Amino acid sequence: MSKKNDARLRRARRGRKHIQRLEVPRLCVYRSPRHIYAQIISSTGDIVQASASTLDKSLKGVSAGNRDGAAKVGALIAERAKAAGVSQVAFDRSGYKYHGRIKALADAAREGGLQF
């Protein structure tokens, strides 16, 4: 792997240790150059309670690799989390910097009713 990705994964591990102590479900985000993915994972880490991505059929035709697509994924994950009975989560940014698409997704999820 590259040094850049190793550093990101090291930051992600450090953040996940902190989230594990909180014992709440986590909103985990993965970012690729073209798409963005979000999952709500149970506090034990073994069950995916809700998921959304720019590849969903409901978001077909939306520009996927920019902030608008990330905001729509954030709104969709908040809607699906409410349907699953989850309102309080910890935001796991997976070592990515909190700006751009990651920030847009988080803001849209907050507006959708998720608390973190």
Secondary structure, DSSP 4 states (H G I P E B T S, - for coil): --HHHHHHHHHHHHHHHHHHHHTS-EEEEEE-SS-EEEEEE-TTSS-EEEEEETTSGGGTTS--SSHHHHHHHHHHHHHHHHHHT--B-EEE-TT--SSTHHHHHHHHHHHTT-B-
